[in-house]
Amino acid sequence: MTSQRCIRVWSFFAIAVLSITTLTVWSGTFVDDFSDHKPDGWKKVGGTWKIKDGGYHGIEPNSVEGAVLIGDPNWGPDYSIEVKVRNAGGAWLAICVRWVDINNHYDWWIDLANKQGDLYIKKGNYTQKTVDNIPLDLKKEFSIKLVVEGFTLSGYFNGKQINTWEDKEKSFKTGAIGLSVWQGEATFDDIVIEGKNVPGNLAVNIRNKLAVTWGKIRKGLARP
């Protein structure tokens, strides 16, 4: 006789499979939580980076920008990137957008020492465009988000918009997306990149999680 427990388990799995089979790879949403312990697709530009504490940890103790990039100009021109941050220390960390090269990009820098969020543009040298206080508590995980629409950038901290700035010179039309640390370190996790031309991978990630869940279910069924 089939136990009620087995019926419930099989019902759950049937619903999950039905849900997955109706999904497509949702165009416009790319996610990475580093649950596979691999920084797939990320390119190191500077600093030391490794998977640590369930995220992608970057450290750059010197006066040199340490960054990792993902995507290419085809992901743009407009998109947003949101990321959770923990284990932050030192001076600076950032989200970068429309990264052309190490000397040309837009940035949402978090000034850890002064608890500020600042929008910058780098054209050879950095130029600061905004200065705003943020309720930063380095003992707690926090989220930062940068949205670029046309030539307007908007920075968010823990879901609240902090600032906005328009580049009237229209400096960078396209470019990659990056994470950066400078004279400090941080762990970046649960990254969500959204945009019309961003290649979706959300459904793929869900399928991977389902495979793990099914493995656990099978182990559970094997127990008396």
Summary of the structure (lengths in Angstrom):
residues: 224
radius of gyration: 20.2
end to end distance: 13.8
largest distance: 73.7
contacts: 691
relative contact order: 0.25
helix: 19%
strand: 47%
